[in-house]
């Protein structure tokens, strides 16, 4: 089965997403899946996180088009990234790299072949005019050598390195989900092995310090109480049971977080 996904910051008000789908359906008979079109506008790191945490659940051969592209129309390159199992298409701004690194053995090609693009390429909509037709033609069987040269100086992006020892863990906030849960880059499974659930921990975010329970899931705390847990991405989270903890604590992406056991 051919499978094509889309991830963008376009939202649902405009016709941009439907235009990309129309292009795809004109070229390939692949099934189309939306990962998300609600990435915060211009937030490359957020898009990279959502893509990285989604690709593990797609089958071999899936092609992903991701477009969070504040540099569209400039000299930033368009790229295709092949990996051990899936293919990623989008701008060379770091958006695709965490997913590529997770999938493994990745190779980056610059999109140079204009014959693979739509005839009239807009300066402001490469998602429709370049990335979608290239992805669709990959699904139809073109070789990667037809796309353009392999490059090694692509824009990299990662979510930083956390540290865990017997007394503490240090990391940073890398994502805030739709519920206001704070997702960190601290390995939740490793933390769980060190301290176990059902105990209180001290959390420091910037200059805010509080003591909360480390529990299996959200409803192990009282409604509106703060808690810590290991989320579905296997990362350490701070949450408020049926509340928006990020809004309550007024935190931001990349804020440092320290956990004391």
Beta strands, then each sheet from edge to edge (+ up, - down):
strand 1: 3-8
strand 2: 31-36
strand 3: 63-67
strand 4: 78-82
strand 5: 87-91
strand 6: 107-110
strand 7: 150-151
strand 8: 163-164
strand 9: 168-176
strand 10: 182-187
strand 11: 199-205
strand 12: 208-214
strand 13: 226-230
strand 14: 235-240
strand 15: 256-260
sheet 1: 2+ 1+ 3+ 5+ 4- 6+ 7-
sheet 2: 8+ 9- 10+ 14- 13+ 12+ 11- 15+
end
